[in-house]
Structures are given as C-alpha cells and as structure tokens.
Amino acid sequence: MIGSNAPTFELPAVMPDGNTALINLREELKAKKWLVLFFYPRDFSTVCPTELNDLADRIDEIRNLDAKVIAISTDSLLSHADWQKVPREQNGIQHITYPLLSDFKGDVSQAYGVLEHKSYTSLRATVILDPEGVVCYYLMHADLVGRDTSELLRVISALQTGEACGVNWQPGDELLHKEDA
C-alpha cells in the first residue's frame, strides 16, 4: 500500500458542529493537504476517546502542518452523533474538531486492510496520504494501545521534508541523505 494511490471513498460523516455531510476522498484531496485517516474500533469504548480527544486538543498543530484529520469507524452516524454529546469526563468526545465517518458496511476499512472480520470493526490504524493521495504511512496498533499524537506530528513533519529522517529526528534537526536511508 505504501507508495500507491489511496483507495477512494465517499462516506457519511458527523461533522464537529453535529451536522451530517458526505465526505469524498477525491474532493478532500483537491485541497492539496496532507490527510490523516484515523481508523478506530468503536464509539463508546475505553481507548478510542483518549486518542480522539488528544487529536482534537492538538488540531491546530496538525493544521499548521497543512494536514487534516478524518476519523473512520464502522459505527453508525447515530452512534457518532450520540458520542459527540457525551462529556469527556464520561468517556465521550464532546467538542471534537474533525469529522467522524461512518464506514457502516466496512467497505473502506476492507479496502485499507483494517477491517477485523470477526467483530466487524475497524482496527486501530493510521494512514497518512500526501497531497496527491499517495499512501506515505501505514501503521496499525493493538486494540489495547492508544496512538501518540506527538509521534503523528513528528511523522507528518518528517514526511514533508522529502528526506531521510533518523529515529529521533525532530523538526529542525539535521536530515540524513536519501541514499543513506
């Protein structure tokens, strides 16, 4: 999948303001931004709100990297909308700052290789697309382990350099030569 054009999709979403919309990947790519597809297993779960809320809290940092987040699960629009109303202190995602897409049939999760067939849920996966829609990053976590937003920011920054970046590289650090990668 790395280096390939991302599978396209059009899915219904609950937007940050609570309204619904259709999100089309081709339309999103017209903005020429980096796109983070943030697949997650379930609304009203234990680990997912910690990740989604941390992303929401750091959305300005993500936007400053000319990137956008789209969260995707196999839950329904109604479930997404209900979860957005639950306060954070009660394991909710109130005040989320990006769309939650409903892949209710699982087609998009299947196309990205992140559908868990037994439970029919999206796995905990992060896919980063460059502004042309090419998959540059693909990472899957165990269900019980949340993803680190700081690492996501570091990876987006590293990808945007177009150069090789060492394990501890941070924005502003010296880059490696591509041939050394």
N, C-alpha and C positions, 0 to 999 in steps of 0.2 A: 504494500500500500504506500509506503514512503516513496515519494517521487512521482506518484500517479495523481491524475486528476481525481478530486474527491467525488464520490457518488452524489449526484444531485438529489434534491428532495423538495417537497412542499408539505409543510405540516402546520396544523393549527397550534396557536400559542396563546397563553395568557401573558399579557404584557404587564410591565411594572405598575401601570395605573389600574389594573384589574380588567381592562377590556380584552377582547379576543381579536386575533388577527391571523392571517395566513403568512407564514414565513417561507419564502422560496430562496433556496441557496443561490441560484443564479442571480436573483435580484440583490441579495446581500453582497455578492462578490462585485457587483457594479460599483460599490462604494470604494473599492480598492483598499480595503483594510485587511489586516490580519484577522483571522476568525478562529476563536477557540470554541470547539464543540465539546461541551462538558456533559458527557453521558453519566447518569446516576441511576441507582437501582429503584428507589421508592420514595414517594412522598410520605410524610409522617413516620420517618424512620429515625434511627439514632445518629448515624454518622453524617448522612446527607445534609441536614441543616447546618452542621458545623462548617462544611465545605462551602455550601451555597451562600451562607451569611458572610463568611470571610471574603469570598469573591465580591459580594455586594459592598462590603466595607472598603474594599481596595479598588473599586471600579474606576476611580479617577486615575490611579496608577496604570491600570490596563489601558484605558482610553488614551492616556499620554503616550503610550507606545503605538498608537494608531491601530489598536486592536479592539475587537468586540467579542463579548461572551454570549453564547447561546446554550442554554441548558436543555437537555433532552432526556426524557424517560418514557417508559411505556404506560405511565399512569394517564388517566383521563384529564381532559380540560377541567371538569368539575372538581376533581381531586386537587389539581394545581391551584385553582381559584380558592378552594376552601383552605388549603395550606397557607396561602398568602395572607389569610386573615388571622392566622394564629400568631400570637406574640412570640418573639424569640425565646423568652424565658420559659415558654411552654413547648419548646422544640419546634417552633414554627419558623417561617421565613418572612414575616411581616417586613415591609419596606425593601423588598428585593429590587434590584436595579437593572435587570435584564430579563428577556423573555424566557418562559418555560414552555418548551414544545412538547406536544403530546404525540408520541410515536405509538399510538394505541394498538396498531396492527403489528408493530415490531419490524416493519419493512426496512426502516432506516437503520435501526440497530443491527439488523441482519446484514445489510449492505456494508456496514462499517466493521463487521466481525465482532460486535459487542453484545449480541443477544444471548442470554442464558436461557436455553430452551426449556429446561425443567421448570423453572419458576416464571418463565416468560417475562423476564425483566432485563433492562439494560445493565450491563456490567459497569463498574466504576472505571471509566476510560476518559482520557483526554486526547483530543485530536486537534492539532494546530494546522490551519491552512494558510498558505501565503496569500497575498492579494490577488494572485491569478487562480486560486482554487486548487493548488497543488498541496498534497499532504506532506508536511515537513516534519511532523512529530506525531507519535502514536504511543501512548503509554496506558497500561491497564494496571489497576491496583486490586488487591484482595478486598472483598466486601467490608472487612472489619477495619481497614486502614484508610483514613482520610488523606486527601491530597493537600500539598502545601502551596499556598498562593505565592509565597516568596520564590519558590522554585519555578513556578509557572512564569512569573515575571522575568526571572533570570533567563529561562529558556527562550522566551519570545525575544528578549534583547539580544541574546546570542545568535539566534536565527537571523535576526535583522542585520547583523554585521556582514553576513555572507562569507565569513571567515571561520577558521577553526578556533574553538574556544576550549580551554582546558577545564578540568573537573571543577576547580574552584574559581573559575572565571566569574567576574562581576563586571557590570557596565563600568567602562572607564579603564579596565585593566588592559594590559597588552594582549594582542591577538597572536595566535600561532599562525604559521604559514599553512595555506591549504594543502600543500604537498606533504606536510608533516602529519596531517590528520590520519 
